[in-house]
Amino acid sequence: MSLPIAILPGVSRGGSTVAAGLVCGLKRPDAARFSFFIAIPAIGGAKLLELLKILRGKVAVDVAW
């Protein structure tokens, strides 16, 4: 059974992807860029799930500006 590293305390997604990029031979700027771009699908997916909850009426939305 494999244990995902992300569930260990203190290990961030950004830090682990930058570290993995450096281990694979990327330069620091390229590893940081890779880490940033790999976050886009995760953030977009989370926002999509929140939008679906709002559209289904499961989450109250405060529209006071």
MOPAC internal coordinates of N, CA, C and O (Angstrom, degrees):
PM7 1SCF
backbone

  N    0.0000 0     0.00 0     0.00 0    0    0    0
  C    1.4524 1     0.00 0     0.00 0    1    0    0
  C    1.5247 1   108.44 1     0.00 0    2    1    0
  O    1.2310 1   120.38 1   -50.10 1    3    2    1
  N    1.3236 1   116.88 1   129.90 1    3    2    1
  C    1.4644 1   120.23 1   178.72 1    5    3    2
  C    1.5185 1   109.73 1   -95.60 1    6    5    3
  O    1.2310 1   121.04 1   -34.29 1    7    6    5
  N    1.3099 1   115.62 1   145.71 1    7    6    5
  C    1.4593 1   122.12 1  -179.09 1    9    7    6
  C    1.5166 1   108.87 1  -107.82 1   10    9    7
  O    1.2310 1   119.69 1   -61.07 1   11   10    9
  N    1.3431 1   118.21 1   118.93 1   11   10    9
  C    1.4624 1   119.15 1   177.17 1   13   11   10
  C    1.5233 1   110.53 1   -62.50 1   14   13   11
  O    1.2310 1   120.32 1   -46.95 1   15   14   13
  N    1.3004 1   117.00 1   133.05 1   15   14   13
  C    1.4594 1   121.63 1  -177.56 1   17   15   14
  C    1.5212 1   111.08 1   -67.39 1   18   17   15
  O    1.2310 1   119.91 1   151.38 1   19   18   17
  N    1.3173 1   117.77 1   -28.62 1   19   18   17
  C    1.4606 1   121.25 1  -175.00 1   21   19   18
  C    1.5246 1   113.22 1   -63.48 1   22   21   19
  O    1.2310 1   119.39 1   160.66 1   23   22   21
  N    1.3304 1   118.76 1   -19.34 1   23   22   21
  C    1.4618 1   119.08 1  -179.19 1   25   23   22
  C    1.5216 1   112.17 1   -85.95 1   26   25   23
  O    1.2310 1   119.56 1   173.95 1   27   26   25
  N    1.3266 1   118.45 1    -6.05 1   27   26   25
  C    1.4553 1   120.65 1   177.45 1   29   27   26
  C    1.5256 1   109.74 1   -75.91 1   30   29   27
  O    1.2310 1   120.03 1   -40.31 1   31   30   29
  N    1.3181 1   117.55 1   139.69 1   31   30   29
  C    1.4658 1   120.30 1  -179.45 1   33   31   30
  C    1.5288 1   112.11 1   -61.12 1   34   33   31
  O    1.2310 1   120.89 1   -43.76 1   35   34   33
  N    1.3162 1   115.91 1   136.24 1   35   34   33
  C    1.4526 1   121.16 1   175.47 1   37   35   34
  C    1.5149 1   115.36 1    86.01 1   38   37   35
  O    1.2310 1   119.81 1   177.45 1   39   38   37
  N    1.3214 1   117.97 1    -2.55 1   39   38   37
  C    1.4612 1   120.44 1   179.70 1   41   39   38
  C    1.5240 1   107.98 1   -99.60 1   42   41   39
  O    1.2310 1   120.99 1   -65.81 1   43   42   41
  N    1.3355 1   115.71 1   114.19 1   43   42   41
  C    1.4622 1   119.39 1  -178.97 1   45   43   42
  C    1.5206 1   110.97 1   -93.84 1   46   45   43
  O    1.2310 1   121.30 1   -20.99 1   47   46   45
  N    1.3189 1   115.13 1   159.01 1   47   46   45
  C    1.4551 1   120.16 1   177.25 1   49   47   46
  C    1.5204 1   110.24 1   -63.30 1   50   49   47
  O    1.2310 1   120.78 1   135.01 1   51   50   49
  N    1.3219 1   116.12 1   -44.99 1   51   50   49
  C    1.4621 1   119.95 1  -178.84 1   53   51   50
  C    1.5141 1   112.20 1   -63.16 1   54   53   51
  O    1.2310 1   120.74 1   133.09 1   55   54   53
  N    1.3146 1   116.20 1   -46.91 1   55   54   53
  C    1.4570 1   120.01 1  -179.52 1   57   55   54
  C    1.5105 1   112.92 1   -63.95 1   58   57   55
  O    1.2310 1   120.66 1   140.39 1   59   58   57
  N    1.3222 1   116.34 1   -39.61 1   59   58   57
  C    1.4620 1   118.67 1  -179.35 1   61   59   58
  C    1.5223 1   111.91 1   -70.96 1   62   61   59
  O    1.2310 1   119.60 1   144.27 1   63   62   61
  N    1.3462 1   118.37 1   -35.73 1   63   62   61
  C    1.4610 1   118.98 1   178.95 1   65   63   62
  C    1.5266 1   111.58 1   -73.18 1   66   65   63
  O    1.2310 1   119.91 1   144.21 1   67   66   65
  N    1.3283 1   117.78 1   -35.79 1   67   66   65
  C    1.4669 1   120.08 1   175.78 1   69   67   66
  C    1.5250 1   109.71 1   -65.57 1   70   69   67
  O    1.2310 1   120.25 1   135.00 1   71   70   69
  N    1.3347 1   117.12 1   -45.00 1   71   70   69
  C    1.4627 1   121.05 1   179.17 1   73   71   70
  C    1.5272 1   111.12 1   -61.34 1   74   73   71
  O    1.2310 1   120.54 1   137.61 1   75   74   73
  N    1.3324 1   116.57 1   -42.39 1   75   74   73
  C    1.4635 1   119.86 1   179.05 1   77   75   74
  C    1.5245 1   110.55 1   -64.61 1   78   77   75
  O    1.2310 1   120.14 1   140.33 1   79   78   77
  N    1.3190 1   117.34 1   -39.67 1   79   78   77
  C    1.4595 1   120.75 1   177.54 1   81   79   78
  C    1.5174 1   112.09 1   -62.77 1   82   81   79
  O    1.2310 1   120.66 1   138.56 1   83   82   81
  N    1.3294 1   116.33 1   -41.44 1   83   82   81
  C    1.4611 1   120.10 1   178.62 1   85   83   82
  C    1.5223 1   111.24 1   -66.33 1   86   85   83
  O    1.2310 1   120.42 1   140.31 1   87   86   85
  N    1.3326 1   116.80 1   -39.69 1   87   86   85
  C    1.4680 1   120.76 1   178.07 1   89   87   86
  C    1.5266 1   110.36 1   -64.28 1   90   89   87
  O    1.2310 1   120.71 1   146.15 1   91   90   89
  N    1.3293 1   116.25 1   -33.85 1   91   90   89
  C    1.4701 1   120.16 1   179.95 1   93   91   90
  C    1.5257 1   112.99 1   -81.07 1   94   93   91
  O    1.2310 1   120.43 1  -179.69 1   95   94   93
  N    1.3312 1   116.79 1     0.31 1   95   94   93
  C    1.4526 1   119.74 1   174.83 1   97   95   94
  C    1.5133 1   116.27 1   100.50 1   98   97   95
  O    1.2310 1   119.69 1  -173.17 1   99   98   97
  N    1.3188 1   118.20 1     6.83 1   99   98   97
  C    1.4642 1   119.88 1   177.33 1  101   99   98
  C    1.5202 1   110.13 1   -74.98 1  102  101   99
  O    1.2310 1   120.83 1   -28.07 1  103  102  101
  N    1.3147 1   116.02 1   151.93 1  103  102  101
  C    1.4583 1   120.63 1   172.57 1  105  103  102
  C    1.5246 1   107.92 1   -78.25 1  106  105  103
  O    1.2310 1   120.51 1   -20.57 1  107  106  105
  N    1.3434 1   116.63 1   159.43 1  107  106  105
  C    1.4659 1   120.77 1  -175.70 1  109  107  106
  C    1.5269 1   113.77 1   -53.33 1  110  109  107
  O    1.2310 1   118.93 1   130.93 1  111  110  109
  N    1.3310 1   119.64 1   -49.07 1  111  110  109
  C    1.4766 1   118.22 1  -179.67 1  113  111  110
  C    1.5322 1   112.35 1   -61.94 1  114  113  111
  O    1.2310 1   120.60 1   142.48 1  115  114  113
  N    1.3234 1   116.45 1   -37.52 1  115  114  113
  C    1.4660 1   119.20 1   179.42 1  117  115  114
  C    1.5284 1   111.20 1   -69.32 1  118  117  115
  O    1.2310 1   120.23 1   141.94 1  119  118  117
  N    1.3340 1   117.17 1   -38.06 1  119  118  117
  C    1.4627 1   120.88 1   177.93 1  121  119  118
  C    1.5256 1   110.35 1   -65.49 1  122  121  119
  O    1.2310 1   120.12 1   139.66 1  123  122  121
  N    1.3284 1   117.38 1   -40.34 1  123  122  121
  C    1.4628 1   120.95 1   178.61 1  125  123  122
  C    1.5274 1   110.73 1   -66.77 1  126  125  123
  O    1.2310 1   120.29 1   138.93 1  127  126  125
  N    1.3221 1   117.05 1   -41.07 1  127  126  125
  C    1.4738 1   121.30 1   178.02 1  129  127  126
  C    1.5315 1   110.25 1   -63.04 1  130  129  127
  O    1.2310 1   120.89 1   136.42 1  131  130  129
  N    1.3375 1   115.91 1   -43.58 1  131  130  129
  C    1.4609 1   120.92 1   177.57 1  133  131  130
  C    1.5292 1   110.54 1   -59.25 1  134  133  131
  O    1.2310 1   120.56 1   135.56 1  135  134  133
  N    1.3379 1   116.53 1   -44.44 1  135  134  133
  C    1.4568 1   120.99 1  -179.65 1  137  135  134
  C    1.5235 1   110.92 1   -62.16 1  138  137  135
  O    1.2310 1   120.69 1   138.73 1  139  138  137
  N    1.3316 1   116.29 1   -41.27 1  139  138  137
  C    1.4593 1   120.30 1   178.64 1  141  139  138
  C    1.5251 1   111.11 1   -63.94 1  142  141  139
  O    1.2310 1   120.19 1   132.45 1  143  142  141
  N    1.3177 1   117.24 1   -47.55 1  143  142  141
  C    1.4635 1   120.43 1  -176.47 1  145  143  142
  C    1.5268 1   112.35 1   -68.73 1  146  145  143
  O    1.2310 1   119.94 1   148.52 1  147  146  145
  N    1.3198 1   117.72 1   -31.48 1  147  146  145
  C    1.4598 1   119.46 1   179.77 1  149  147  146
  C    1.5313 1   111.25 1   -72.64 1  150  149  147
  O    1.2310 1   120.23 1   161.95 1  151  150  149
  N    1.3376 1   117.17 1   -18.05 1  151  150  149
  C    1.4678 1   120.89 1   178.06 1  153  151  150
  C    1.5241 1   111.86 1   -77.30 1  154  153  151
  O    1.2310 1   120.00 1   155.53 1  155  154  153
  N    1.3116 1   117.61 1   -24.47 1  155  154  153
  C    1.4695 1   120.78 1  -175.08 1  157  155  154
  C    1.5289 1   112.52 1   -58.39 1  158  157  155
  O    1.2310 1   118.17 1   131.74 1  159  158  157
  N    1.3396 1   121.10 1   -48.26 1  159  158  157
  C    1.4742 1   119.33 1   178.35 1  161  159  158
  C    1.5317 1   112.90 1   -63.50 1  162  161  159
  O    1.2310 1   119.86 1   143.22 1  163  162  161
  N    1.3232 1   117.87 1   -36.78 1  163  162  161
  C    1.4676 1   120.40 1  -179.88 1  165  163  162
  C    1.5241 1   110.80 1   -66.45 1  166  165  163
  O    1.2310 1   120.04 1   134.89 1  167  166  165
  N    1.3175 1   117.52 1   -45.11 1  167  166  165
  C    1.4611 1   121.22 1   179.68 1  169  167  166
  C    1.5299 1   110.18 1   -67.61 1  170  169  167
  O    1.2310 1   120.67 1   136.94 1  171  170  169
  N    1.3217 1   116.33 1   -43.06 1  171  170  169
  C    1.4679 1   120.05 1   178.56 1  173  171  170
  C    1.5205 1   112.13 1   -62.58 1  174  173  171
  O    1.2310 1   120.23 1   139.78 1  175  174  173
  N    1.3271 1   117.17 1   -40.22 1  175  174  173
  C    1.4664 1   120.68 1   177.81 1  177  175  174
  C    1.5157 1   112.27 1   -64.85 1  178  177  175
  O    1.2310 1   120.41 1   139.25 1  179  178  177
  N    1.3232 1   116.81 1   -40.75 1  179  178  177
  C    1.4685 1   120.64 1   178.08 1  181  179  178
  C    1.5225 1   110.40 1   -63.66 1  182  181  179
  O    1.2310 1   120.36 1   137.99 1  183  182  181
  N    1.3229 1   116.92 1   -42.01 1  183  182  181
  C    1.4666 1   120.58 1   179.17 1  185  183  182
  C    1.5270 1   111.17 1   -66.26 1  186  185  183
  O    1.2310 1   120.55 1   142.56 1  187  186  185
  N    1.3246 1   116.56 1   -37.44 1  187  186  185
  C    1.4617 1   120.47 1   177.72 1  189  187  186
  C    1.5316 1   110.74 1   -63.79 1  190  189  187
  O    1.2310 1   120.34 1   137.60 1  191  190  189
  N    1.3309 1   116.95 1   -42.40 1  191  190  189
  C    1.4653 1   119.69 1   177.89 1  193  191  190
  C    1.5261 1   111.25 1   -63.51 1  194  193  191
  O    1.2310 1   120.09 1   139.97 1  195  194  193
  N    1.3296 1   117.43 1   -40.03 1  195  194  193
  C    1.4643 1   120.54 1   176.98 1  197  195  194
  C    1.5251 1   111.03 1   -64.34 1  198  197  195
  O    1.2310 1   120.36 1   139.12 1  199  198  197
  N    1.3290 1   116.92 1   -40.88 1  199  198  197
  C    1.4567 1   120.54 1   178.18 1  201  199  198
  C    1.5299 1   110.85 1   -62.20 1  202  201  199
  O    1.2310 1   120.44 1   139.06 1  203  202  201
  N    1.3318 1   116.77 1   -40.94 1  203  202  201
  C    1.4682 1   119.93 1   178.13 1  205  203  202
  C    1.5258 1   111.27 1   -63.59 1  206  205  203
  O    1.2310 1   120.05 1   141.15 1  207  206  205
  N    1.3340 1   117.51 1   -38.85 1  207  206  205
  C    1.4636 1   120.34 1   177.03 1  209  207  206
  C    1.5249 1   110.52 1   -62.95 1  210  209  207
  O    1.2310 1   120.46 1   138.86 1  211  210  209
  N    1.3215 1   116.73 1   -41.14 1  211  210  209
  C    1.4653 1   120.96 1  -179.87 1  213  211  210
  C    1.5278 1   110.16 1   -65.76 1  214  213  211
  O    1.2310 1   120.51 1   134.98 1  215  214  213
  N    1.3235 1   116.63 1   -45.02 1  215  214  213
  C    1.4637 1   120.31 1  -178.55 1  217  215  214
  C    1.5216 1   112.05 1   -66.13 1  218  217  215
  O    1.2310 1   119.97 1   149.50 1  219  218  217
  N    1.3239 1   117.67 1   -30.50 1  219  218  217
  C    1.4663 1   121.12 1   178.67 1  221  219  218
  C    1.5226 1   111.95 1   -83.26 1  222  221  219
  O    1.2310 1   119.98 1   174.97 1  223  222  221
  N    1.3221 1   117.64 1    -5.03 1  223  222  221
  C    1.4511 1   121.64 1   177.52 1  225  223  222
  C    1.5148 1   114.13 1    81.75 1  226  225  223
  O    1.2310 1   119.58 1  -164.06 1  227  226  225
  N    1.3186 1   118.41 1    15.94 1  227  226  225
  C    1.4627 1   121.28 1  -178.86 1  229  227  226
  C    1.5267 1   112.46 1   -86.46 1  230  229  227
  O    1.2310 1   120.31 1   169.72 1  231  230  229
  N    1.3282 1   117.01 1   -10.28 1  231  230  229
  C    1.4597 1   121.61 1  -179.75 1  233  231  230
  C    1.5215 1   108.15 1  -130.60 1  234  233  231
  O    1.2310 1   120.91 1   -49.29 1  235  234  233
  N    1.3304 1   115.86 1   130.71 1  235  234  233
  C    1.4564 1   120.16 1   177.70 1  237  235  234
  C    1.5291 1   108.69 1   -77.13 1  238  237  235
  O    1.2310 1   120.67 1   -40.75 1  239  238  237
  N    1.3196 1   116.32 1   139.25 1  239  238  237
  C    1.4465 1   121.73 1  -179.73 1  241  239  238
  C    1.5239 1   108.52 1  -116.03 1  242  241  239
  O    1.2310 1   120.93 1   -53.49 1  243  242  241
  N    1.3265 1   115.82 1   126.51 1  243  242  241
  C    1.4614 1   121.27 1   176.78 1  245  243  242
  C    1.5220 1   107.45 1   -89.88 1  246  245  243
  O    1.2310 1   120.25 1   -65.08 1  247  246  245
  N    1.3145 1   117.13 1   114.92 1  247  246  245
  C    1.4552 1   120.69 1  -177.23 1  249  247  246
  C    1.5198 1   113.08 1   -98.56 1  250  249  247
  O    1.2310 1   120.14 1  -167.30 1  251  250  249
  N    1.3243 1   117.34 1    12.70 1  251  250  249
  C    1.4546 1   120.54 1   177.97 1  253  251  250
  C    1.5302 1   108.99 1   -72.32 1  254  253  251
  O    1.2310 1   121.07 1   -57.97 1  255  254  253
  N    1.3122 1   115.56 1   122.03 1  255  254  253
  C    1.4655 1   119.90 1  -178.63 1  257  255  254
  C    1.4888 1   107.60 1   -92.90 1  258  257  255
  O    1.2310 1   120.10 1   180.00 1  259  258  257

